[in-house]
Amino acid sequence: MPDDVEKCDRAIHAAACLDRIDGKNLSQLKELIAEQPDKPKSNDPYVGACLPFPDLSKKVKANIAGLEGQR
């Protein structure tokens, strides 16, 4: 049973990550890789959603860098 819970948790985080990965909102992107120090940790599936997935985290960081470079 714990293995099933872990699989579900991982799937929810993957879905949350993919839901916002191409977004243009810096706050939401930073939330995906847990770079929101002012936001308390919660049960929000978006907070840190991409952390278990190195390739997705890398893409989010690249998107953030691109958006911050446009400022």
Rosetta blueprint (number, residue, H / E / L):
1 M L
2 P H
3 D H
4 D H
5 V H
6 E H
7 K H
8 C H
9 D H
10 R H
11 A H
12 I H
13 H H
14 A H
15 A H
16 A H
17 C H
18 L H
19 D H
20 R H
21 I L
22 D L
23 G L
24 K L
25 N L
26 L H
27 S H
28 Q H
29 L H
30 K H
31 E H
32 L H
33 I L
34 A L
35 E L
36 Q L
37 P L
38 D L
39 K L
40 P L
41 K L
42 S L
43 N L
44 D L
45 P L
46 Y L
47 V L
48 G L
49 A L
50 C L
51 L L
52 P L
53 F L
54 P H
55 D H
56 L H
57 S H
58 K H
59 K H
60 V H
61 K H
62 A H
63 N H
64 I H
65 A H
66 G H
67 L H
68 E H
69 G H
70 Q L
71 R L
